[in-house]
Amino acid sequence: MTQALDIRRYNSRAWDVAVELGSEWTLPVDTATVAAARQGDWSIVLTPVKPIPAEWFPPFGNARILCLASGGGQQGPVLAAAGEKAGASVVVFDNSPRQLARDREVARRDNLPLTTVEGDMRDLSHFADDTFDLIVHPCSNLFVPDVRPVWQEAARVLKTGGLLLSGFINPILYLFDQKKADDGVLEVRHRLPYSDLTSITPAERKAYMAAHEALEFGHTLTDQIAGQIEAGLALTGFYEDGWPGMALHEYMEMFIATRAVKVDSSSTLNKE
Ligand SMILES: C[S@@+](CC[C@H](N)C(=O)[O-])C[C@H]1O[C@@H](n2cnc3c(N)ncnc32)[C@H](O)[C@@H]1O
């Protein structure tokens, strides 16, 4: 049964349900936050807590910005407000119609230069090559079984010299029995890469699905970091972040953020 599961479709519905339930990652920013961003006072996250360092952003100019798998009315509206005066525009791309509706609500309410596109982060064929100056991709690739296509597609739609700012989960998080970790007990149980489709019992998966919880995948650091490099991106920034309340938080920061630049591959050195 799990072999036949359409993960994109399942997780789309799961995130729609998360919107109905008011999960933290589905709550849009308010008008005051948008107004402050218009005045240059803003920050956004790729990971649970730490804001992206201001120096990671170039001056916006009339940048085309893609918020990738980033629905919920958060990063997109703030970037649209911050970049509006300079002529920047934002596209929010996500797999959940209700998450995208959040972004449209904010854009309408506050009259922002923001549009939305529904789709799968592994397939950005809606966009031509070399379209965007900046891609902001908060922690969301845990919801696809294969992350390499995400890096390949992000690199393809970025202009040369364009930036990809990404958040993702350190796969160490997925070594542990999830239920016990929720109760504060860290017991190593799983091998990496982790998959909610194959690493847990059918009964455990059934319980997640009965609760409409999104299914998750713990990608290796090779897929997360070498995956970006092999897609033609050069890493220029890195930080880690934690999530207070998780058992592992006492021991380490388990979220990672990277800044990457699409390199110019026209040099003969790059062709050897
Ligand atoms: C944790 S939320 C992140 C969004 C949020 N704005 C934030 O602050 O981090 C994860 C998002 O990934 C989206 N998502 C899950 N699977 C996806 C896929 N295959 N393609 C595109 N988006 C996807 C979900 O719909 C959800 O909006």
Ligand as a Chemical Component Dictionary entry (heavy atoms), coordinates in Angstrom:
data_LIG
# 
_chem_comp.id                   LIG 
_chem_comp.type                 NON-POLYMER 
_chem_comp.pdbx_formal_charge   0 
_chem_comp.three_letter_code    LIG 
# 
loop_
_chem_comp_atom.comp_id 
_chem_comp_atom.atom_id 
_chem_comp_atom.alt_atom_id 
_chem_comp_atom.type_symbol 
_chem_comp_atom.charge 
_chem_comp_atom.model_Cartn_x 
_chem_comp_atom.model_Cartn_y 
_chem_comp_atom.model_Cartn_z 
_chem_comp_atom.pdbx_ordinal 
LIG C1  C1  C 0  7.473 23.771 7.507  1  
LIG S1  S1  S 1  6.535 24.444 6.161  2  
LIG C2  C2  C 0  7.626 25.742 5.685  3  
LIG C3  C3  C 0  6.944 27.013 5.291  4  
LIG C4  C4  C 0  7.022 28.146 6.201  5  
LIG N1  N1  N 0  6.675 29.368 5.480  6  
LIG C5  C5  C 0  8.271 28.368 7.052  7  
LIG O1  O1  O 0  8.334 29.382 7.669  8  
LIG O2  O2  O -1 9.198 27.564 7.175  9  
LIG C6  C6  C 0  6.822 23.284 4.856  10 
LIG C7  C7  C 0  6.156 23.662 3.556  11 
LIG O3  O3  O 0  6.600 22.749 2.554  12 
LIG C8  C8  C 0  5.510 22.536 1.680  13 
LIG N2  N2  N 0  5.749 21.305 0.900  14 
LIG C9  C9  C 0  5.709 20.022 1.331  15 
LIG N3  N3  N 0  5.973 19.176 0.301  16 
LIG C10 C10 C 0  6.188 19.948 -0.784 17 
LIG C11 C11 C 0  6.521 19.671 -2.150 18 
LIG N4  N4  N 0  6.695 18.422 -2.591 19 
LIG N5  N5  N 0  6.689 20.708 -2.991 20 
LIG C12 C12 C 0  6.497 21.988 -2.580 21 
LIG N6  N6  N 0  6.176 22.310 -1.302 22 
LIG C13 C13 C 0  6.036 21.311 -0.406 23 
LIG C14 C14 C 0  4.326 22.444 2.621  24 
LIG O4  O4  O 0  3.100 22.578 1.922  25 
LIG C15 C15 C 0  4.639 23.554 3.602  26 
LIG O5  O5  O 0  4.061 24.776 3.208  27 
# 
loop_
_chem_comp_bond.comp_id 
_chem_comp_bond.atom_id_1 
_chem_comp_bond.atom_id_2 
_chem_comp_bond.value_order 
_chem_comp_bond.pdbx_ordinal 
LIG C1  S1  SING 1  
LIG S1  C2  SING 2  
LIG S1  C6  SING 3  
LIG C2  C3  SING 4  
LIG C3  C4  SING 5  
LIG C4  N1  SING 6  
LIG C4  C5  SING 7  
LIG C5  O1  DOUB 8  
LIG C5  O2  SING 9  
LIG C6  C7  SING 10 
LIG C7  O3  SING 11 
LIG C7  C15 SING 12 
LIG O3  C8  SING 13 
LIG C8  N2  SING 14 
LIG C8  C14 SING 15 
LIG N2  C9  SING 16 
LIG N2  C13 SING 17 
LIG C9  N3  DOUB 18 
LIG N3  C10 SING 19 
LIG C10 C11 SING 20 
LIG C10 C13 DOUB 21 
LIG C11 N4  SING 22 
LIG C11 N5  DOUB 23 
LIG N5  C12 SING 24 
LIG C12 N6  DOUB 25 
LIG N6  C13 SING 26 
LIG C14 O4  SING 27 
LIG C14 C15 SING 28 
LIG C15 O5  SING 29 
# 
